[in-house]
Amino acid sequence: MCRLADWLQSYHEKQTRSLRIGGHCTSIRLEKSFWETLEEIAANEDMSLAKLLTTLHNEVLDHHGEVKNFASLLRCACLVYRSRSAPLPGLTIGRGQESSARPQESAASLWTF
């Protein structure tokens, strides 16, 4: 079990990044694995990480009027992205078709908050 804990240590190590959202400087503290996933999403959307985070923040503001816990929202977005992009062998998708992978979706289609 100790080897697993050592391996996981590198993934749950927290990193703080500073950025500007809506003209305001802020910092966000997330685990390394979530930052890596957000960078992957941004790359898939052909935008910078800062642009992705600003876009998500603005969309939440537009739909809900406030952002209560942005770090938590980002973690959940990463989980949704991973769950929808990971191949699930043997899963029946759509019209009873057997598939080893999900249909291709753009990452933007995953952001319905």
N, C-alpha and C positions, 0 to 999 in steps of 0.2 A: 504494500500500500504506500510506503514511503516514496517509491519511485514515481507513482502516479501523482502524489502531492508535489514532488519536485517539478515534474513536467507541467502541472497546472499552474504552478507559481508564476511562470513567465507569462501566462495568459491572463491571469487576474491581477497582475501588477497594474496599479492605477497611474495614469498620466494626465496631467493638466495641460490644456492648451488654451491660449488666449486668442480671441477673435473679436471682430466688430460685427454686431448685428443691429440693423436699423440705426446706425450711427452711434451706437453705444458699445464701449469696450466691455467685454465680459470674459470669464474663463469657465471652462467646462472640464470636469474631472470624470473620466471614464476609464474602464479597464482597457488594456492594450488590445485585446481581441475585438472590442467594439470599435475602437479607432480604425483598426485594420479593415473591418467590414464596411465602415463608413467611407473609407478611402476607395474601397472596391466599388461601392455603389456610385460614388462620384465619378470614378473613371468610366464606369459603364454608361453613365449619363453624359459623358464628355464635358464635365464641369469640374471646377476645383472643389475641394472639400469645403472651403469657406462659402462658396456659392451654394452648394448643396444645403449646408446648415442654415444659411440665410433663407433659402427657398422654403425649407421645411418650417422654419420659425414663422415666416410670413403667412404660409398657408394655414397654420394652426391659428394664428391671430385672426385671419380673415374668416375662418369657420367658427371659432369659439370665443373670440374677443380677448382671450388671454392665454398665456402659456404658463401653466401651473408648475410643472416640473420638467424642464426641457431635457435634462440628462436622462431622466426615466423614459421620456418619449423616444429619445434616440436609441436607448437600449432596446425598447420594444420594437422600434422600426428595424433594427438589425436582426432581431429574432424573426420577425415576419419575413424579411428579405431572405434570410437563410432557410427558413422553413419552406418558402415558395420556390427557391432556386435549387434546392438540393434534390438530386434524383432519388426517387422512392421506388425501388424495385418491386414489381408485382402490383403496384397500386393501379386500380381502375380509375381512369380519368375520362371525363366527358361521356360519350355515348357508348359506354360499355367496352371501350378499347383498353386492352392491356398495354401498359407503357412502362418503360424503365426510367423515363424522365418526364418532367412536366413540360407543357408547351412553352415555347419561348415567350416571355413577357418582358416588356421594358421595365426597368426598376421604377420608373415614374408611375406605372400602373399599380404599384404596390402601395402608394402613399395616399390612402383614403382615410383621413382622420376625421 
